[in-house]
């Protein structure tokens, strides 16, 4: 009996380092070049992302802080932008595009990258589906030409667009990962993200609303994206902690639809109010 106990104790000691080590995710990938491509293994760990390949010129190991942008373009494509100068592109930040040949980027992998990325993660794979949306509406995402249909959802900690016919256009945004939001008309909403675009940082997502989004939904989003824009009166509640129907605000000027609004809007049973900055309109 004593020998069995010793064996079990020895096994636990030997397995302990492995149990404490965080799981890594490994994928066989194809790395796209300007001309042709190379094959290798992409490894995602707690510390960063590594690309191992027999093509030594293209092998890389990045810590998360060394990546300007991580983009999950689809469940089988990952795109990275580094701070490395691309000499062929006159010093532009070098990007690395990988096509997964085996496996898929799952919500678990997306959630890990969301937690580890030092800059806003760009992802078409939802990291989480926890909680019920506070507001939602059927929309059309406008492209340069045409568009795609989907659902716009507003949660307490995030916004999402889930495209029904073009999943690669789906997006997940933490409120802190959004540059701005505007509404040029009753059935139009625009989100400005930090997603990197050729020629600069920042991609705008324009949506046509197929059904009206409650005015309180816009205030709900606004309070979370721009919490510092509110002037806090002594004892006034934090706008980000309120539901869309309770946000006490004072709106200066005219609304986005060109008509006058009440100067002061109060939550039920209180006279507390906040200064509410005038919202800008979306272009186009």
VOZA-88539 format. One record per atom (N, C-alpha, C): z, x, y. Coordinates in steps of 0.02 Angstrom, whole numbers, padded with zeros to 5 digits, always signed. Example, Ala and Ser with C-alpha at 12.3 -4.5 7.8 and 13.67 -1.06 7.14 Angstrom:
% VOZA-88539
+00390+00660-00284
+00390+00615-00225
+00390+00660-00165
+00354+00642-00112
+00357+00684-00053
+00394+00645+00002
***
This chain:
% VOZA-88539
+00000+00041-00060
+00000+00000+00000
+00000+00043+00063
+00041+00098+00058
+00045+00143+00115
-00022+00177+00128
-00057+00194+00073
-00123+00227+00080
-00173+00180+00114
-00170+00115+00094
-00215+00066+00124
-00203+00060+00199
-00139+00059+00219
-00121+00054+00289
-00147+00114+00328
-00141+00174+00298
-00166+00234+00331
-00241+00232+00340
-00276+00207+00288
-00349+00201+00292
-00370+00153+00348
-00334+00096+00352
-00350+00047+00404
-00338+00076+00474
-00282+00112+00481
-00266+00142+00546
-00318+00193+00566
-00341+00233+00517
-00392+00283+00531
-00458+00250+00552
-00475+00195+00519
-00537+00159+00535
-00535+00131+00606
-00477+00104+00625
-00469+00076+00692
-00477+00130+00745
-00447+00189+00732
-00452+00245+00780
-00524+00268+00787
-00561+00270+00732
-00630+00293+00734
-00676+00242+00768
-00660+00178+00761
-00702+00126+00791
-00685+00111+00863
-00625+00131+00885
-00601+00114+00952
-00649+00136+01008
-00675+00198+01007
-00721+00217+01060
-00783+00173+01063
-00809+00154+01005
-00868+00111+01003
-00853+00041+01028
-00793+00016+01013
-00774-00051+01035
-00766-00053+01111
-00742+00002+01139
-00731+00003+01211
-00794+00017+01251
-00846+00043+01217
-00907+00061+01251
-00948-00001+01266
-00972-00007+01328
-01011-00065+01347
-01079-00065+01311
-01103-00123+01296
-01166-00130+01261
-01224-00112+01308
-01273-00077+01280
-01334-00062+01317
-01390-00106+01291
-01441-00114+01331
-01500-00153+01312
-01560-00107+01310
-01596-00106+01253
-01652-00061+01245
-01715-00101+01230
-01770-00081+01261
-01834-00115+01252
-01890-00064+01244
-01934-00077+01198
-01997-00039+01194
-02043-00065+01248
-02069-00021+01289
-02107-00043+01348
-02171-00004+01357
-02214-00032+01397
-02274+00002+01421
-02266+00011+01497
-02271+00073+01519
-02264+00088+01591
-02334+00090+01622
-02346+00046+01671
-02411+00044+01703
-02418+00102+01753
-02475+00136+01750
-02492+00188+01798
-02547+00161+01844
-02563+00200+01895
-02620+00183+01937
-02683+00185+01894
-02685+00235+01848
-02737+00238+01797
-02703+00242+01729
-02722+00197+01686
-02696+00194+01618
-02621+00178+01616
-02587+00201+01563
-02516+00185+01554
-02487+00232+01502
-02421+00228+01492
-02387+00267+01439
-02335+00223+01406
-02316+00242+01346
-02267+00203+01307
-02200+00239+01306
-02147+00200+01300
-02081+00230+01298
-02027+00178+01286
-01965+00197+01300
-01908+00153+01291
-01871+00145+01357
-01856+00083+01375
-01817+00068+01435
-01747+00049+01414
-01697+00084+01443
-01627+00074+01423
-01587+00053+01485
-01552-00003+01479
-01508-00029+01533
-01436-00020+01511
-01397+00018+01549
-01327+00031+01533
-01283+00008+01591
-01219+00021+01585
-01172+00005+01639
-01183+00050+01700
-01211+00108+01689
-01219+00156+01744
-01287+00151+01779
-01338+00130+01743
-01404+00128+01773
-01458+00111+01724
-01520+00131+01740
-01579+00116+01699
-01615+00182+01685
-01635+00191+01622
-01670+00252+01602
-01736+00234+01567
-01787+00274+01583
-01851+00267+01548
-01864+00332+01510
-01866+00326+01444
-01880+00384+01401
-01951+00379+01375
-01988+00433+01382
-02057+00435+01359
-02077+00507+01344
-02127+00515+01301
-02153+00582+01286
-02193+00609+01344
-02214+00566+01388
-02248+00587+01449
-02195+00610+01499
-02178+00674+01498
-02122+00699+01537
-02126+00687+01611
-02187+00682+01639
-02195+00671+01711
-02171+00602+01732
-02167+00557+01684
-02149+00488+01701
-02079+00468+01677
-02046+00512+01641
-01977+00497+01619
-01931+00497+01680
-01884+00449+01680
-01839+00442+01736
-01771+00416+01712
-01720+00432+01753
-01653+00403+01742
-01625+00389+01811
-01611+00325+01824
-01586+00305+01890
-01515+00277+01883
-01473+00296+01929
-01411+00258+01939
-01430+00196+01980
-01390+00144+01975
-01408+00082+02010
-01415+00092+02085
-01374+00137+02113
-01377+00149+02185
-01443+00184+02205
-01478+00212+02157
-01541+00246+02170
-01602+00201+02166
-01590+00136+02156
-01645+00088+02152
-01644+00042+02213
-01698+00041+02248
-01704-00001+02308
-01710-00074+02289
-01746-00088+02235
-01753-00158+02213
-01763-00160+02137
-01729-00207+02106
-01740-00223+02036
-01769-00294+02034
-01826-00301+02003
-01860-00366+02001
-01875-00385+01929
-01848-00441+01907
-01866-00469+01842
-01922-00518+01856
-01984-00492+01849
-02042-00533+01866
-02053-00589+01816
-02033-00577+01754
-02038-00627+01701
-01995-00602+01643
-01985-00642+01591
-01945-00618+01535
-01973-00556+01500
-02037-00540+01512
-02066-00481+01480
-02093-00430+01530
-02069-00433+01592
-02090-00383+01642
-02033-00367+01690
-02020-00301+01698
-01969-00276+01744
-02002-00228+01792
-01990-00237+01857
-02019-00195+01908
-01963-00163+01949
-01967-00098+01958
-01916-00060+01995
-01948-00026+02055
-01913-00026+02111
-01934+00013+02169
-01880+00064+02182
-01900+00128+02182
-01853+00183+02192
-01857+00208+02264
-01815+00257+02280
-01819+00289+02346
-01862+00353+02344
-01893+00363+02285
-01936+00422+02277
-02001+00412+02316
-02023+00463+02352
-02086+00459+02389
-02145+00460+02341
-02192+00415+02352
-02254+00413+02313
-02307+00450+02353
-02323+00511+02333
-02370+00552+02371
-02439+00521+02374
-02459+00486+02321
-02525+00455+02320
-02529+00396+02368
-02469+00369+02388
-02467+00313+02434
-02438+00333+02501
-02449+00396+02521
-02428+00422+02586
-02353+00416+02598
-02315+00428+02545
-02242+00430+02552
-02207+00363+02545
-02244+00311+02527
-02213+00246+02516
-02164+00251+02457
-02111+00211+02457
-02064+00211+02401
-02101+00196+02336
-02087+00237+02286
-02124+00231+02223
-02098+00174+02180
-02145+00136+02153
-02125+00080+02109
-02145+00095+02037
-02108+00066+01991
-02118+00076+01920
-02120+00006+01888
-02175-00009+01854
-02184-00074+01823
-02186-00067+01748
-02145-00107+01713
-02139-00101+01640
-02154-00169+01608
-02195-00167+01557
-02208-00227+01516
-02171-00219+01450
-02129-00268+01434
-02091-00265+01371
-02137-00281+01313
-02138-00236+01264
-02179-00246+01204
-02139-00279+01148
-02073-00272+01151
-02028-00304+01103
-01968-00333+01141
-01945-00390+01119
-01887-00421+01150
-01904-00455+01216
-01854-00485+01247
-01862-00521+01310
-01801-00509+01354
-01811-00515+01419
-01755-00511+01465
-01721-00580+01465
-01660-00581+01441
-01623-00643+01432
-01578-00657+01493
-01550-00716+01498
-01501-00729+01552
-01443-00679+01552
-01423-00655+01492
-01369-00605+01488
-01389-00540+01523
-01451-00517+01511
-01475-00456+01543
-01482-00467+01618
-01508-00525+01637
-01515-00541+01707
-01447-00542+01743
-01396-00569+01710
-01329-00572+01739
-01300-00502+01747
-01313-00457+01698
-01288-00388+01704
-01321-00354+01763
-01387-00361+01770
-01422-00329+01826
-01400-00358+01893
-01385-00423+01894
-01360-00455+01955
-01294-00424+01976
-01250-00411+01927
-01184-00383+01941
-01188-00310+01961
-01237-00273+01933
-01239-00201+01943
-01284-00179+02001
-01334-00217+02017
-01381-00197+02070
-01345-00190+02137
-01359-00137+02173
-01328-00125+02238
-01363-00162+02294
-01421-00189+02280
-01459-00229+02327
-01474-00296+02294
-01494-00346+02333
-01507-00412+02303
-01557-00408+02246
-01537-00435+02189
-01581-00438+02131
-01634-00491+02142
-01696-00473+02123
-01751-00522+02124
-01762-00542+02051
-01753-00606+02036
-01760-00626+01966
-01790-00695+01958
-01834-00701+01909
-01861-00766+01890
-01826-00793+01828
-01780-00753+01800
-01739-00773+01743
-01669-00790+01768
-01649-00852+01763
-01585-00874+01790
-01527-00838+01755
-01484-00802+01792
-01427-00767+01761
-01374-00815+01734
-01372-00875+01762
-01320-00923+01741
-01345-00993+01754
-01320-01040+01715
-01334-01111+01727
-01268-01150+01733
-01215-01113+01750
-01148-01144+01754
-01143-01190+01815
-01107-01244+01805
-01093-01290+01860
-01150-01337+01874
-01133-01393+01905
-01184-01443+01924
-01205-01431+01996
-01269-01440+02011
-01292-01430+02080
-01261-01481+02127
-01245-01459+02187
-01218-01504+02239
-01274-01547+02268
-01333-01518+02274
-01392-01554+02298
-01452-01529+02259
-01503-01571+02254
-01565-01549+02222
-01622-01594+02244
-01684-01567+02240
-01743-01605+02260
-01804-01577+02225
-01851-01620+02210
-01916-01598+02184
-01957-01571+02241
-01989-01513+02230
-02025-01480+02284
-02091-01451+02258
-02133-01431+02307
-02193-01391+02292
-02185-01324+02328
-02187-01270+02290
-02184-01203+02320
-02254-01184+02343
-02262-01172+02408
-02328-01158+02437
-02345-01084+02428
-02403-01070+02399
-02429-01003+02391
-02479-00990+02447
-02508-00930+02448
-02560-00916+02497
-02617-00966+02489
-02635-00981+02428
-02681-01036+02413
-02649-01077+02357
-02646-01142+02367
-02617-01186+02316
-02541-01182+02316
-02513-01196+02257
-02440-01196+02251
-02420-01214+02180
-02355-01220+02169
-02329-01240+02104
-02270-01288+02113
-02262-01332+02065
-02209-01383+02068
-02146-01358+02035
-02089-01383+02058
-02025-01364+02029
-01967-01401+02060
-01907-01376+02047
-01846-01408+02071
-01806-01358+02112
-01786-01379+02171
-01743-01339+02215
-01672-01364+02206
-01625-01318+02190
-01556-01338+02177
-01508-01299+02221
-01457-01332+02245
-01406-01302+02288
-01339-01305+02252
-01310-01247+02238
-01245-01242+02205
-01194-01215+02255
-01132-01212+02235
-01080-01188+02281
-01087-01114+02296
-01117-01075+02250
-01122-01002+02259
-01194-00976+02259
-01243-01021+02254
-01311-00998+02248
-01361-01055+02261
-01424-01034+02269
-01480-01081+02270
-01531-01058+02217
-01567-01105+02188
-01617-01087+02139
-01680-01128+02150
-01736-01098+02131
-01799-01135+02125
-01824-01122+02054
-01834-01176+02017
-01857-01171+01948
-01925-01204+01944
-01977-01162+01935
-02045-01187+01933
-02062-01213+01864
-02092-01272+01863
-02109-01304+01799
-02173-01275+01770
-02222-01259+01812
-02287-01236+01787
-02300-01162+01797
-02261-01127+01839
-02267-01055+01848
-02197-01023+01848
-02169-01013+01789
-02100-00986+01784
-02089-00921+01820
-02142-00880+01828
-02135-00816+01863
-02120-00826+01937
-02129-00886+01963
-02114-00901+02033
-02042-00928+02041
-02007-00938+01986
-01937-00961+01991
-01896-00906+02024
-01843-00927+02059
-01800-00878+02094
-01727-00901+02093
-01684-00851+02098
-01611-00861+02101
-01586-00822+02162
-01550-00856+02207
-01525-00823+02267
-01450-00835+02275
-01410-00782+02278
-01343-00787+02305
-01350-00799+02380
-01302-00833+02410
-01307-00845+02482
-01308-00780+02522
-01271-00730+02498
-01269-00666+02532
-01334-00627+02523
-01378-00651+02479
-01442-00618+02466
-01499-00651+02504
-01483-00694+02551
-01534-00730+02590
-01530-00708+02662
-01587-00692+02691
-01589-00672+02762
-01582-00732+02808
-01614-00786+02790
-01612-00844+02834
-01643-00906+02802
-01632-00962+02833
-01660-01025+02810
-01679-01066+02872
-01734-01101+02868
-01756-01142+02924
-01791-01205+02898
-01797-01252+02942
-01826-01317+02924
-01870-01340+02982
-01935-01337+02974
-01981-01353+03028
-01996-01427+03033
-01984-01463+02978
-01995-01535+02979
-01950-01567+02927
-01950-01632+02925
-01905-01669+02881
-01918-01653+02808
-01981-01638+02791
-01998-01626+02721
-02024-01554+02710
-01994-01507+02745
-02014-01437+02738
-01952-01393+02745
-01946-01343+02702
-01891-01296+02706
-01917-01226+02689
-01891-01175+02724
-01913-01106+02713
-01852-01062+02702
-01855-01019+02651
-01803-00971+02636
-01831-00901+02646
-01797-00861+02686
-01816-00791+02696
-01772-00747+02653
-01802-00711+02607
-01764-00669+02560
-01772-00595+02578
-01736-00553+02541
-01741-00480+02549
-01791-00451+02500
-01828-00494+02465
-01875-00469+02415
-01928-00424+02448
-01936-00365+02419
-01981-00316+02449
-02054-00338+02442
-02090-00330+02497
-02161-00347+02500
-02200-00287+02526
-02263-00279+02506
-02304-00225+02535
-02305-00229+02611
-02289-00174+02643
-02289-00174+02716
-02221-00190+02747
-02171-00204+02706
-02105-00218+02734
-02061-00256+02686
-01997-00263+02705
-01948-00298+02664
-01943-00370+02689
-01942-00416+02643
-01931-00485+02661
-01989-00529+02641
-01975-00575+02596
-02026-00624+02575
-02001-00694+02591
-02045-00734+02620
-02028-00802+02637
-02053-00849+02583
-02011-00897+02565
-02028-00948+02517
-02031-01016+02553
-02091-01044+02555
-02101-01108+02589
-02105-01164+02538
-02067-01217+02551
-02066-01274+02505
-02082-01339+02541
-02125-01379+02512
-02134-01448+02533
-02087-01491+02491
-02048-01532+02524
-02002-01576+02488
-02039-01639+02467
-02037-01655+02402
-02067-01716+02377
-02022-01776+02389
-01959-01762+02401
-01910-01813+02416
-01862-01785+02469
-01834-01829+02509
-01793-01806+02564
-01730-01772+02539
-01714-01716+02569
-01652-01681+02554
-01600-01703+02605
-01542-01722+02582
-01490-01748+02627
-01477-01700+02685
-01471-01724+02748
-01455-01680+02804
-01392-01639+02791
-01344-01667+02755
-01283-01630+02741
-01297-01570+02695
-01351-01573+02656
-01368-01517+02613
-01387-01456+02655
-01425-01468+02708
-01445-01412+02751
-01384-01382+02785
-01338-01423+02808
-01277-01398+02839
-01234-01360+02788
-01234-01386+02727
-01196-01354+02673
-01223-01283+02661
-01289-01275+02658
-01321-01210+02648
-01308-01165+02709
-01317-01193+02768
-01310-01155+02830
-01241-01123+02836
-01190-01161+02820
-01121-01137+02825
-01108-01078+02779
-01145-01074+02723
-01134-01021+02675
-01176-00959+02690
-01234-00969+02720
-01276-00912+02738
-01252-00880+02803
-01230-00921+02849
-01210-00896+02916
-01137-00912+02931
-01089-00892+02891
-01019-00910+02905
-00995-00882+02971
-01021-00824+02993
-00999-00794+03056
-01027-00829+03116
-01076-00874+03106
-01106-00910+03162
-01062-00967+03187
-01011-00984+03148
-00966-01037+03166
-00907-01010+03207
-00889-01044+03261
-00830-01024+03300
-00771-01061+03270
-00723-01022+03244
-00666-01052+03212
-00614-01072+03264
-00597-01136+03270
-00541-01158+03311
-00476-01145+03272
-00422-01139+03307
-00358-01127+03274
-00343-01183+03224
-00332-01164+03162
-00315-01212+03111
-00374-01249+03082
-00434-01233+03105
-00493-01268+03079
-00509-01242+03009
-00535-01285+02966
-00551-01263+02898
-00611-01217+02898
-00615-01175+02846
-00673-01132+02836
-00732-01174+02816
-00789-01172+02853
-00846-01213+02837
-00871-01202+02766
-00868-01141+02741
-00894-01127+02674
-00853-01160+02619
-00793-01183+02635
-00751-01215+02585
-00760-01290+02584
-00800-01316+02631
-00809-01388+02636
-00870-01412+02599
-00872-01475+02582
-00932-01504+02552
-00979-01523+02609
-01041-01539+02591
-01091-01553+02642
-01072-01612+02686
-01035-01661+02660
-01018-01720+02698
-00958-01709+02744
-00925-01651+02739
-00863-01641+02776
-00868-01588+02830
-00925-01553+02836
-00929-01497+02882
-00924-01521+02954
-00870-01503+02990
-00863-01523+03060
-00899-01474+03105
-00948-01498+03144
-00988-01452+03184
-01001-01481+03253
-01022-01437+03298
-01049-01458+03361
-01118-01428+03366
-01170-01470+03372
-01237-01445+03373
-01261-01444+03445
-01288-01386+03466
-01310-01378+03534
-01385-01390+03539
-01407-01432+03584
-01478-01442+03596
-01506-01497+03553
-01569-01487+03534
-01606-01538+03498
-01615-01516+03425
-01629-01565+03383
-01635-01547+03312
-01706-01524+03296
-01717-01509+03232
-01781-01481+03212
-01838-01531+03214
-01823-01594+03218
-01875-01644+03215
-01894-01667+03285
-01864-01637+03337
-01883-01652+03406
-01844-01708+03438
-01797-01740+03404
-01759-01795+03432
-01689-01771+03448
-01655-01806+03493
-01587-01788+03512
-01538-01804+03456
-01487-01762+03451
-01434-01775+03403
-01369-01786+03440
-01323-01816+03406
-01257-01824+03436
-01229-01755+03451
-01197-01746+03510
-01171-01682+03529
-01118-01657+03481
-01077-01702+03456
-01022-01682+03413
-01022-01724+03349
-01012-01690+03293
-01007-01723+03229
-00940-01705+03199
-00900-01754+03180
-00833-01742+03157
-00826-01761+03084
-00784-01725+03049
-00768-01746+02981
-00719-01804+02984
-00717-01843+02931
-00676-01903+02931
-00603-01885+02941
-00571-01920+02988
-00500-01913+02997
-00478-01851+03034
-00524-01815+03068
-00505-01755+03104
-00545-01748+03167
-00518-01712+03215
-00554-01699+03277
-00571-01625+03282
-00560-01586+03227
-00580-01516+03227
-00656-01512+03231
-00682-01461+03265
-00753-01453+03269
-00771-01379+03270
-00833-01364+03253
-00858-01296+03253
-00921-01293+03296
-00933-01235+03325
-00996-01224+03360
-01050-01213+03308
-01105-01248+03313
-01159-01243+03265
-01220-01215+03298
-01244-01155+03281
-01301-01125+03313
-01364-01166+03302
-01410-01166+03352
-01472-01201+03343
-01514-01167+03291
-01545-01205+03248
-01583-01177+03193
-01655-01165+03215
-01684-01113+03187
-01753-01098+03201
-01799-01137+03154
-01861-01143+03172
-01909-01179+03130
-01949-01130+03089
-01974-01155+03034
-02016-01113+02990
-02086-01110+03017
-02118-01054+03010
-02187-01047+03032
-02234-01078+02983
-02287-01108+03009
-02339-01134+02965
-02324-01203+02938
***
